[in-house]
Amino acid sequence: MPQAADPRLYYPHVARNRDAILTVLRRVLPPRGLVLEIASGSGEHAAYFAQNLPSLTWQPSDPDAQALASIAAHRATANAPNLLPPLQLDVIAPSWPVTHAEAVVCCNMIHIAPWAACEGLIAGAARVLPAGGVLYLYGPYKIGGRHTARSNAAFDADLRARNPAWGIRELDDVTALAAKHGLARAETVEMPANNLSVIFRRGP
């Protein structure tokens, strides 16, 4: 009988950026507890971070069926007992299948989604995080209305051509939205390839 196709997806940018992201996560995440990853995509990050942060329980999620299958397949080969089965989660939903997490991590989502997805992400993180809980966002941003590199400007134009509701977000807009939900921007870390790690903390 023919073998079933391997459902695992692989994205080249994950292997390039995962160690830089992990360096920041080691510093900003709590020493233990549940980390909810939003828009886990292929599941490569989830497997890698769970393997390298064994004291944390890692909960991947995604709204897409193909992504969920890939995450589950990567989990099966990761040998990481702290990596949970993926959950189907739509950030725009008024309630999430996870009601409490010590941290929420989201990489490369808010620019490849409508602004409503960013609004849902921020609102949901505020619901599930305790006081002092961390929301970690990774990706490209505009600062002061300007792109940080020509490559980001070209990427932004490509995104908006594919879907006018997509595009690289203004960091001040995301910060203001977070503040409305009690999440204060604590730190911004410059990352390789003109990306940023943006760390928010939930107030009391």
ChimeraX attribute file (.defattr): number of C-alpha atoms within 10 A of each C-alpha:
attribute: neighborCount
match mode: 1-to-1
recipient: residues
	/A:1	3
	/A:2	4
	/A:3	5
	/A:4	6
	/A:5	6
	/A:6	9
	/A:7	16
	/A:8	18
	/A:9	16
	/A:10	14
	/A:11	11
	/A:12	7
	/A:13	9
	/A:14	15
	/A:15	13
	/A:16	12
	/A:17	15
	/A:18	14
	/A:19	15
	/A:20	13
	/A:21	20
	/A:22	16
	/A:23	10
	/A:24	16
	/A:25	17
	/A:26	13
	/A:27	9
	/A:28	17
	/A:29	21
	/A:30	17
	/A:31	12
	/A:32	13
	/A:33	15
	/A:34	19
	/A:35	24
	/A:36	26
	/A:37	25
	/A:38	25
	/A:39	25
	/A:40	28
	/A:41	26
	/A:42	24
	/A:43	28
	/A:44	22
	/A:45	23
	/A:46	26
	/A:47	26
	/A:48	20
	/A:49	20
	/A:50	24
	/A:51	18
	/A:52	14
	/A:53	18
	/A:54	15
	/A:55	14
	/A:56	21
	/A:57	20
	/A:58	29
	/A:59	23
	/A:60	29
	/A:61	27
	/A:62	22
	/A:63	16
	/A:64	14
	/A:65	10
	/A:66	14
	/A:67	22
	/A:68	25
	/A:69	19
	/A:70	22
	/A:71	28
	/A:72	22
	/A:73	20
	/A:74	22
	/A:75	24
	/A:76	14
	/A:77	9
	/A:78	16
	/A:79	12
	/A:80	20
	/A:81	13
	/A:82	17
	/A:83	24
	/A:84	18
	/A:85	15
	/A:86	22
	/A:87	21
	/A:88	17
	/A:89	18
	/A:90	19
	/A:91	23
	/A:92	16
	/A:93	13
	/A:94	10
	/A:95	15
	/A:96	17
	/A:97	11
	/A:98	15
	/A:99	11
	/A:100	18
	/A:101	21
	/A:102	23
	/A:103	28
	/A:104	27
	/A:105	22
	/A:106	17
	/A:107	18
	/A:108	16
	/A:109	20
	/A:110	25
	/A:111	21
	/A:112	18
	/A:113	17
	/A:114	15
	/A:115	16
	/A:116	13
	/A:117	18
	/A:118	20
	/A:119	18
	/A:120	17
	/A:121	24
	/A:122	24
	/A:123	22
	/A:124	21
	/A:125	29
	/A:126	24
	/A:127	18
	/A:128	19
	/A:129	23
	/A:130	17
	/A:131	14
	/A:132	16
	/A:133	22
	/A:134	27
	/A:135	30
	/A:136	23
	/A:137	20
	/A:138	21
	/A:139	19
	/A:140	28
	/A:141	27
	/A:142	20
	/A:143	13
	/A:144	11
	/A:145	12
	/A:146	11
	/A:147	19
	/A:148	15
	/A:149	15
	/A:150	10
	/A:151	12
	/A:152	19
	/A:153	16
	/A:154	11
	/A:155	15
	/A:156	22
	/A:157	16
	/A:158	14
	/A:159	18
	/A:160	15
	/A:161	12
	/A:162	12
	/A:163	13
	/A:164	12
	/A:165	14
	/A:166	20
	/A:167	25
	/A:168	22
	/A:169	21
	/A:170	17
	/A:171	18
	/A:172	15
	/A:173	14
	/A:174	18
	/A:175	16
	/A:176	14
	/A:177	17
	/A:178	24
	/A:179	17
	/A:180	12
	/A:181	17
	/A:182	18
	/A:183	27
	/A:184	20
	/A:185	20
	/A:186	12
	/A:187	12
	/A:188	15
	/A:189	12
	/A:190	12
	/A:191	16
	/A:192	10
	/A:193	14
	/A:194	15
	/A:195	19
	/A:196	18
	/A:197	21
	/A:198	21
	/A:199	22
	/A:200	25
	/A:201	24
	/A:202	23
	/A:203	15
	/A:204	9
